[in-house]
Every structure is written in C-alpha cells, then in structure tokens.
Amino acid sequence: MSVVYDRKEQLQQIQSGLLPGEQVIAVYDAIGTGTGFLGLTDLRVIIQDTSFVGKKVALTSIPYSKITSVSVVSNRSWAGQFFSSGAIAIHVGAHVYQMEFRGDEKTHHVHDMILHRITR
C-alpha cells in the first residue's frame, strides 16, 4: 500500500514513532493556527499540535477506539456539497481536535478513513 503525504519530513516523523507492525496510511499538512499535521495509521490518528505556550510541540496519538465521532466542518452546505470545506473535527470524549487542510479531497479521505475505523 502506498502512503499518501504532503511533506516528506512529516511522514518521516510519523514513521520514526511507529509501533512494531503499524502501517502509515496518510499524513496531511494542516493549515491555520496551532496545528502542524495529521497522520493516519492502521491503529491510530496522530496529531502534531504547535499551539502550546513557549513554542512547545505535542505529538498526540488517538487510538480509533477512543474516537466517539468525526465531523466535516463547514460554514454552509451548498447543493449537498458536504465536503466543500477543508476542515475536520475529531471528537474524543469531551475534547474536539479540529484541523483544516488544503483541498477538500484530503478532508474527505480523513473523514472516511476515521469513520471506517470507528464503525467496525
């Protein structure tokens, strides 16, 4: 299976922290304040968050089993175009991780991959 990614250094960062046997599916660069990228593996979602005080960076792993829902975030739905926005929200208990991507196809892919994993 070929890995889809935006930036090679982000892919390499994800690959360096994989568990034995874990496979990377995709790594997408996020835009906007506070987020670096989102990685999807066959076991978890990995989010790099750069919004911490003092220029600290967190790499957060979220097992699919802990995700309660996934949403496409949009200002409006025009003619049934639910994926016209490039933003996604991942709900983990009371916490929501929101990320925006360049291009709606990335949003669609992240949404569908997470939804597939959490509805098995």
C-alpha positions in Angstrom: 0.0 0.0 0.0 1.4 3.4 -1.0 1.4 6.2 1.6 -0.3 9.5 0.8 1.5 12.5 2.2 2.1 16.3 1.8 5.5 16.7 3.3 8.3 14.1 3.5 9.6 15.4 6.9 6.1 14.9 8.4 5.9 11.4 7.0 9.4 10.6 8.4 8.4 12.0 11.9 5.3 9.7 11.9 7.4 6.7 10.7 10.0 7.2 13.4 7.4 6.6 16.1 5.5 3.7 14.8 4.8 0.6 16.8 6.0 -2.8 15.5 3.9 -3.8 12.6 2.0 -0.5 12.4 1.4 0.9 8.9 1.1 4.6 7.8 -1.9 5.3 5.6 -1.6 9.1 5.1 0.0 12.2 6.5 -1.6 15.6 5.7 -0.3 19.1 6.4 -2.7 21.2 8.4 -3.2 24.9 7.9 -4.3 27.5 10.4 -3.2 28.3 13.9 -1.9 25.6 16.3 -1.7 22.6 14.1 1.2 21.0 12.2 -0.1 17.8 10.6 -2.4 14.8 11.0 -1.3 11.3 10.4 -3.5 8.2 9.9 -2.1 4.7 10.6 -3.9 1.4 10.8 -4.0 1.8 14.6 -4.4 5.4 15.4 -4.7 9.1 14.5 -1.5 11.2 15.2 -1.9 14.9 15.5 1.0 17.4 15.8 -0.2 20.4 17.8 2.0 23.5 17.9 -0.3 25.7 20.0 1.4 25.2 23.3 2.9 28.1 25.3 6.6 28.6 24.9 6.7 27.3 21.4 6.4 23.7 22.6 5.0 21.0 20.3 2.9 18.0 21.2 2.5 14.8 19.2 -0.8 13.3 20.3 -1.8 9.7 19.5 -5.5 8.9 19.5 -6.5 5.2 19.2 -9.5 4.8 16.9 -11.4 3.1 19.8 -11.3 6.4 21.7 -12.8 8.5 18.9 -16.5 9.0 19.5 -17.3 10.8 16.2 -15.8 12.6 13.2 -17.3 15.7 11.6 -16.8 17.7 8.4 -16.8 21.3 9.5 -18.3 23.8 7.0 -19.8 27.3 7.1 -22.6 26.0 4.9 -23.8 23.1 2.8 -24.3 24.1 -0.8 -26.3 21.8 -3.0 -25.3 18.8 -1.0 -21.6 19.5 -1.1 -20.7 18.3 2.4 -17.0 18.2 1.7 -16.7 21.7 0.2 -14.8 22.7 3.3 -11.3 21.6 4.1 -11.9 21.2 7.9 -12.5 18.2 10.0 -13.3 17.7 13.7 -12.4 14.6 15.7 -14.3 14.1 18.9 -12.5 12.2 21.7 -14.7 12.3 24.8 -15.3 15.9 25.7 -12.3 17.1 23.6 -12.5 18.1 19.9 -9.5 18.3 17.7 -10.2 20.5 14.7 -7.9 20.7 11.7 -8.1 22.4 8.3 -6.4 21.0 5.2 -5.6 22.3 1.7 -8.2 20.7 -0.5 -11.5 19.1 0.2 -10.2 15.7 -1.1 -8.0 15.4 2.0 -10.9 16.2 4.3 -13.0 13.6 2.6 -10.2 11.0 2.9 -9.5 11.7 6.6 -13.3 11.6 7.4 -13.9 8.4 5.5 -10.8 6.6 7.0 -11.7 7.5 10.6 -15.4 6.7 10.1 -14.5 3.3 8.6 -12.2 2.5 11.6 -14.7 3.7 14.3 -17.7 1.9 12.9 -16.2 -1.6 12.6 
